[in-house]
Amino acid sequence: MSIAGLEHALLIDRPYHYAADDLILTVHRRHKDIGDDELDAFRAFLFAKSQPCMRLSMLTKRWGWGVHYDEEGRMALYGAETQEYRRLAMRTDLRVMAARPARRATGGRQRTAEIWEPGR
């Protein structure tokens, strides 16, 4: 399953359960099939550099999902066509932020991905 597919499945199945770091770790752990014995090393590897926010997720950039964060930073997905999405988007006490484009302001250069190697 793709990263976006895993994000979608987790957030739809358990709205307002995952904070950003929890979602990132769970998604990448499942995507790379990381076992319990490698979890601590993988967590250190994954969070050694900053991770992109959900505004860079394909769910928001390509497929039109909205992400709402509760007071504790936990996320839920809402389809842009839904009444709940429109209700949240109209609230004046919430900040609505558009999904970000795929490239950073780096003169068009794309970042290279780092690869997790078990036992590292």
N, C-alpha and C positions, 0 to 999 in steps of 0.2 A: 504494500500500500504506500502511496506517496505521502510526503510530509503534510501536504494540505489535506489529504484524505484522513490521516490520523488526527490532525487538529480538529477537523470537522466532527469525526466520530466521537472524540473525547468531549468536546464542548457541547455537542447536541445531547449526548447521553447523560452528562452531568453538568448542567448549567450552574454557574456560580460556585463551582468546586475548585477550579484551578486558577491560581495566580500565574503570572507570566512565566516565572522561573520554573514552577512546578510543571506547567504545560510543556515548556521547552525540553526539560529533562525527560519527561514521560514520553513525548513524541520521539525524540532522538534515540532514547533507549529502546523503544519498540522497533523503530525503523532499522536500527543496527543490531537488534537482537542481543543486547547487552545483559549478561547474567548478573545475579546478585554479587558474585565474587569480584566482578569488575566495576561495580557501580561507583564506589568511592573514587577510583582513578578516573573513570569516565566523567564524573561530575566535575572533578578538578580540571580535566582537559577541556570540557565544554564551556565552563565559566571562566577560564583563564583569559578570555577576551569577551568583550560585550556582545550580547546577542541581539538580533533585530527584533523590533517590536511587531505587534500584530498588524500595524499599518503596512508592513512589507510582506505580509502573508498573501499567498495567492487567493486565499478566501476573500480578502478584502479588495485586493487589486484587480482580480480577474473575474471572480464569480459573484460579486456584489453582496457579500455578507457584511453585516455591521457587527461590531464587537462592543458590548457594554460592560463596563467595569463597575462593580459595586463598591461600597465604602471601604472594603477590605482589599480591594485590588483583584478580586476574583472575576472571571469573565463568563459571559454568555453570548451566544451567537443569535442574531436576528436577521432574517432575510429582508433585503431592502424593499421587497414588495409587501411586507406584512404591516398590519395595523399597529402592532407593538413597536416596530421600528420607527414608523412615522410619529407615534406618540413620544417616543424617547427623543427623536430628532427635533421635535418642537419645544422641548423643555428648555427654559431659559437658564436653569441652574446647572445644565450640563454643557460641556464643551464638545462640539462636534468637530472631528478632525478627519480630513479626507485621507484615503489610502495614499501611500507615497509611491512615486515612480520607481521602477526597478533599479535604476542606476543612481549612484550617489554623485555629488558634485566633485568628481575626480577627473575631469577632462575626458569622460567617456570610458575610462579604464574600468574593467570589472574586477572585483575582488576574487581572488582564488580561494577555493574551499580548502579547509584543512581536513585531513583524513584521520579518523580514529583507528589506531592499531591496538588490538587487544594485547595486554601485557606490557604496555608502554609505560 
